[in-house]
C-alpha cells in the first residue's frame, strides 16, 4: 500500500509557484511585472532626451549661473559684438575723442607708360577740442571703379601737416604708380583716417612766391620760398603745394622733403618740385595754389 501511495505521488507532475498560488497571488505578480516594464521604458526615454541637451560648462554646472552668450562665425558675416561694448580687436578709424570731418576726398587718374597712375587727395578738418596727430601709415584708402569694385588699396605716405590744432585742416596725399585698369574705369575713393591725441600742433613755416607751370610729363611743377619763422632750427622740413580749381576743389599736389635742411630761425630757402607727379593739368586750370611747410618730427 505504501508503495502504491509513493508511486501515485511521484506520478503527479510538479506545479510552478504561479500555478500553486491562488488567483490573487497571480494577479499581484502580473501587476508587478507590468510596473517594472513601464519603469524600464520610461528610463530609456528619459536617457534619450537627456542626450539631446547641450552640455553645460563646469562653472555653470557648479554654481547654477547661466552661461554667457556666444557668437558663432557665419560665412560672409562678421561676429556680432556683445551688447554693452565693442568686441576685442574692433577696428576703429580714429583713437581721438571724435570730431574729425572728411571735407572732401577724390582720386585723379591718368595714363602712364603701360599702366594707369592715380593720385588720392583728401582734405580733413579737426573739429575736436584738442590737437590731433594724423597717422598716414595707419590711414587707409580704397580706390573703386565705376561699379564700386576695389581696384587698389593701401595707406598714405604723408599728412600735410601731420599735427593739427582744433579747427585746422590737413591733407592726406598718396600717388599710386600702377593701376591695372583704364583711367576711365577709376570711379571714387573711400578713406579711413587714423589719428592720435597730441600735445601741440605743428609750427607751420611761411611759404611765399609760389608759382607753377606744366612739366615735361604733363603734370605740374611748383616753386616757392620757405622761411623759418620759428625760434628753433628746422633739421628737415617738408613743403607741399596744393592745386585748386575754380570751384576750390583739390585737383593735384606736389611735395618736397630735400630742399629744407638745417634751416635756422629767420632764414629762407627756395624749393622746386614736381614730385610725385600730378594728373596732366594746364596752368590755367589752377585757380589758386596753397603752399604748406613744416618741420618733420620723429
C-alpha positions as CSV (number, residue, x, y, z in Angstrom):
1,X,0.0,0.0,0.0
2,X,2.8,2.4,0.9
3,X,4.5,1.6,-2.4
4,X,1.4,2.4,-4.3
5,X,0.9,5.7,-2.5
6,X,4.6,6.8,-3.2
7,X,4.2,5.8,-6.8
8,X,1.0,7.8,-7.1
9,X,2.6,10.9,-5.6
10,X,5.6,10.7,-7.9
11,X,3.5,10.3,-11.0
12,X,1.8,13.7,-10.4
13,X,3.7,16.5,-12.3
14,X,5.1,19.3,-10.1
15,X,3.3,22.7,-10.5
16,X,5.1,26.0,-10.7
17,X,4.8,28.6,-8.0
18,X,2.4,30.6,-10.0
19,X,0.2,27.6,-10.6
20,X,0.4,26.6,-7.0
21,X,-0.6,30.1,-5.9
22,X,-4.1,31.3,-5.8
23,X,-5.8,33.7,-8.2
24,X,-5.0,36.8,-6.0
25,X,-1.3,36.0,-5.9
26,X,-1.1,35.5,-9.7
27,X,-2.8,38.9,-10.3
28,X,-0.3,40.7,-8.0
29,X,2.7,39.2,-9.8
30,X,1.3,40.3,-13.2
31,X,0.8,43.8,-12.0
32,X,4.4,43.9,-10.6
33,X,5.8,42.7,-13.9
34,X,3.9,45.4,-15.8
35,X,5.1,48.1,-13.4
36,X,8.7,47.0,-13.9
37,X,8.3,47.1,-17.7
38,X,6.9,50.6,-17.6
39,X,9.7,51.8,-15.4
40,X,12.3,50.4,-17.8
41,X,10.6,52.0,-20.8
42,X,10.4,55.4,-19.0
43,X,14.1,55.3,-18.1
44,X,15.1,54.6,-21.7
45,X,13.0,57.6,-22.9
46,X,14.4,60.0,-20.3
47,X,18.0,59.0,-21.1
48,X,17.4,59.6,-24.8
49,X,16.1,63.1,-24.2
50,X,18.9,63.9,-21.8
51,X,21.4,63.1,-24.6
52,X,19.9,65.8,-26.8
53,X,20.7,68.6,-24.4
54,X,23.9,70.6,-24.9
55,X,26.5,70.1,-22.2
56,X,26.9,72.9,-19.7
57,X,30.3,74.2,-18.8
58,X,31.9,73.3,-15.5
59,X,31.3,76.7,-13.9
60,X,27.6,76.8,-14.6
61,X,27.2,73.2,-13.6
62,X,28.7,74.0,-10.2
63,X,27.2,77.4,-9.5
64,X,23.9,77.1,-11.4
65,X,24.6,80.5,-13.0
66,X,23.5,81.0,-16.7
67,X,26.3,80.8,-19.3
68,X,27.4,83.9,-21.2
69,X,26.1,84.1,-24.8
70,X,28.5,83.0,-27.5
71,X,28.7,84.2,-31.1
72,X,29.5,81.9,-34.0
73,X,31.1,83.0,-37.2
74,X,28.9,82.5,-40.3
75,X,30.2,82.7,-43.9
76,X,30.1,86.2,-45.3
77,X,29.3,87.8,-41.9
78,X,31.4,89.2,-39.1
79,X,31.0,88.3,-35.5
80,X,28.3,90.4,-33.7
81,X,29.6,92.4,-30.8
82,X,28.2,91.6,-27.3
83,X,25.7,94.2,-26.0
84,X,27.3,97.0,-24.0
85,X,30.6,97.3,-25.8
86,X,32.7,96.5,-28.8
87,X,34.3,93.2,-29.1
88,X,38.1,93.0,-28.6
89,X,40.0,93.8,-31.7
90,X,37.3,96.0,-33.1
91,X,39.0,98.3,-35.7
92,X,38.4,102.0,-35.1
93,X,39.1,104.7,-37.7
94,X,40.3,107.1,-35.1
95,X,41.5,106.8,-31.5
96,X,40.8,110.5,-30.8
97,X,37.7,111.6,-28.9
98,X,35.9,112.3,-32.1
99,X,35.2,115.5,-34.1
100,X,37.1,114.5,-37.3
101,X,35.5,115.6,-40.6
102,X,36.4,114.4,-44.1
103,X,35.8,117.6,-46.0
104,X,36.5,116.1,-49.4
105,X,38.1,113.0,-51.0
106,X,38.9,112.5,-54.6
107,X,41.1,110.4,-56.9
108,X,42.6,111.7,-60.1
109,X,43.8,109.1,-62.7
110,X,45.8,109.4,-65.9
111,X,47.6,107.1,-68.4
112,X,51.2,106.3,-67.6
113,X,53.8,104.2,-69.5
114,X,51.7,101.0,-70.0
115,X,49.8,101.5,-66.7
116,X,47.3,103.9,-65.1
117,X,48.5,106.3,-62.4
118,X,46.4,107.9,-59.8
119,X,46.6,110.4,-57.0
120,X,44.4,110.3,-53.9
121,X,43.6,113.7,-52.4
122,X,41.8,114.0,-49.1
123,X,41.0,117.2,-47.1
124,X,40.3,116.7,-43.4
125,X,39.2,119.1,-40.6
126,X,39.9,118.8,-36.9
127,X,36.6,119.5,-35.2
128,X,37.9,118.1,-31.8
129,X,38.7,120.5,-29.0
130,X,42.3,119.2,-28.8
131,X,45.2,118.9,-31.2
132,X,45.3,115.8,-33.3
133,X,48.2,114.0,-35.0
134,X,47.3,112.3,-38.2
135,X,48.9,108.9,-38.8
136,X,49.4,108.4,-42.6
137,X,50.7,104.9,-42.3
138,X,47.6,103.9,-40.4
139,X,45.2,105.9,-42.6
140,X,43.8,103.7,-45.4
141,X,42.3,104.2,-48.8
142,X,40.3,102.1,-51.2
143,X,40.1,103.0,-54.9
144,X,36.9,101.9,-56.5
145,X,35.8,101.6,-60.1
146,X,32.5,102.9,-61.5
147,X,30.8,99.7,-60.3
148,X,32.3,100.2,-56.8
149,X,34.7,97.3,-57.2
150,X,38.0,97.7,-55.5
151,X,40.9,98.2,-57.9
152,X,43.6,99.3,-55.4
153,X,44.1,99.9,-51.7
154,X,46.8,100.9,-49.3
155,X,48.0,103.5,-46.8
156,X,49.0,107.1,-47.1
157,X,52.6,108.3,-47.1
158,X,52.2,111.9,-45.8
159,X,49.7,114.1,-44.0
160,X,50.2,117.8,-44.7
161,X,50.7,118.9,-41.9
162,X,50.5,115.9,-39.6
163,X,49.7,117.7,-36.3
164,X,46.7,120.0,-36.4
165,X,45.2,122.4,-33.9
166,X,41.4,122.5,-33.3
167,X,39.6,123.9,-36.3
168,X,42.7,123.3,-38.5
169,X,42.9,121.4,-41.8
170,X,45.2,118.7,-43.0
171,X,45.6,116.8,-46.3
172,X,46.3,113.1,-46.9
173,X,48.2,112.6,-50.1
174,X,49.2,109.4,-52.0
175,X,50.2,108.7,-55.6
176,X,49.6,105.2,-56.9
177,X,52.1,104.4,-59.7
178,X,50.4,101.4,-61.3
179,X,46.7,100.5,-61.6
180,X,45.7,97.6,-63.9
181,X,42.6,99.4,-65.1
182,X,42.0,102.1,-67.7
183,X,41.8,105.7,-66.3
184,X,38.2,106.0,-67.3
185,X,37.4,103.0,-65.1
186,X,38.6,104.7,-61.9
187,X,35.5,105.9,-60.0
188,X,35.9,107.0,-56.4
189,X,37.9,106.6,-53.2
190,X,37.0,105.6,-49.7
191,X,39.1,106.8,-46.8
192,X,39.6,105.7,-43.2
193,X,41.8,108.2,-41.3
194,X,43.7,107.3,-38.1
195,X,44.5,110.0,-35.6
196,X,46.2,110.2,-32.2
197,X,45.9,112.9,-29.5
198,X,49.0,115.1,-29.5
199,X,50.2,117.9,-27.1
200,X,50.6,120.6,-29.8
201,X,50.1,121.3,-33.5
202,X,52.9,121.7,-36.0
203,X,54.7,125.0,-36.2
204,X,53.9,125.9,-39.8
205,X,56.6,127.6,-41.8
206,X,55.9,130.5,-44.1
207,X,55.6,129.7,-47.8
208,X,55.7,132.6,-50.3
209,X,56.1,133.4,-54.0
210,X,54.5,130.1,-55.1
211,X,54.4,129.6,-58.9
212,X,53.6,126.7,-61.1
213,X,54.0,125.5,-64.7
214,X,53.4,122.5,-66.8
215,X,56.2,119.9,-66.7
216,X,57.6,117.6,-69.4
217,X,55.1,114.8,-68.5
218,X,52.1,117.0,-68.5
219,X,51.9,117.3,-64.7
220,X,52.6,120.5,-62.7
221,X,55.8,121.7,-61.2
222,X,55.9,124.2,-58.4
223,X,58.5,126.6,-56.9
224,X,58.5,128.9,-53.9
225,X,60.3,130.2,-50.9
226,X,60.1,128.8,-47.4
227,X,61.0,130.9,-44.4
228,X,61.7,129.5,-40.9
229,X,59.6,131.9,-38.7
230,X,60.1,129.8,-35.5
231,X,62.6,130.1,-32.8
232,X,64.4,126.8,-33.4
233,X,66.4,125.4,-36.3
234,X,64.5,123.1,-38.7
235,X,66.6,120.0,-39.3
236,X,64.4,118.6,-42.1
237,X,61.4,120.3,-43.5
238,X,58.5,119.2,-45.6
239,X,56.9,121.5,-48.2
240,X,53.8,120.8,-50.4
241,X,51.9,122.8,-52.9
242,X,48.2,122.0,-53.4
243,X,46.4,123.0,-56.5
244,X,42.7,124.0,-56.6
245,X,40.3,124.6,-59.5
246,X,37.7,127.4,-59.9
247,X,35.3,125.6,-57.6
248,X,38.0,125.3,-54.9
249,X,38.2,121.6,-55.4
250,X,41.6,120.0,-54.8
251,X,42.9,118.7,-58.2
252,X,46.6,117.9,-57.5
253,X,49.5,118.2,-55.2
254,X,53.3,118.0,-55.3
255,X,55.8,118.0,-52.4
256,X,59.5,118.0,-51.5
257,X,61.4,116.9,-48.4
258,X,65.0,117.5,-49.5
259,X,65.3,121.3,-50.1
260,X,64.7,122.3,-46.5
261,X,67.7,121.2,-44.4
262,X,69.1,122.8,-41.2
263,X,67.1,126.0,-41.8
264,X,68.0,128.4,-39.0
265,X,65.4,130.8,-37.4
266,X,64.6,133.7,-39.7
267,X,66.4,132.1,-42.7
268,X,64.8,131.3,-46.1
269,X,65.4,128.8,-48.8
270,X,64.0,128.2,-52.3
271,X,62.4,124.9,-53.3
272,X,61.3,123.4,-56.7
273,X,59.4,120.1,-57.1
274,X,57.3,118.1,-59.5
275,X,57.3,115.0,-57.2
276,X,55.5,112.6,-57.1
277,X,53.5,113.8,-60.2
278,X,50.0,115.1,-60.9
279,X,47.5,114.3,-63.5
280,X,48.1,116.3,-66.7
281,X,46.8,119.8,-65.9
282,X,47.2,123.1,-67.7
283,X,48.4,126.0,-65.6
284,X,45.1,127.8,-66.5
285,X,43.0,125.0,-64.8
286,X,44.5,126.0,-61.5
287,X,42.6,128.9,-59.8
288,X,44.9,129.0,-56.8
289,X,47.8,127.2,-55.1
290,X,48.4,126.8,-51.4
291,X,51.9,126.1,-50.0
292,X,52.3,124.3,-46.6
293,X,55.6,123.7,-44.9
294,X,56.5,122.3,-41.5
295,X,59.3,120.6,-39.7
296,X,59.3,116.8,-39.8
297,X,59.2,115.2,-36.4
298,X,60.2,111.7,-35.3
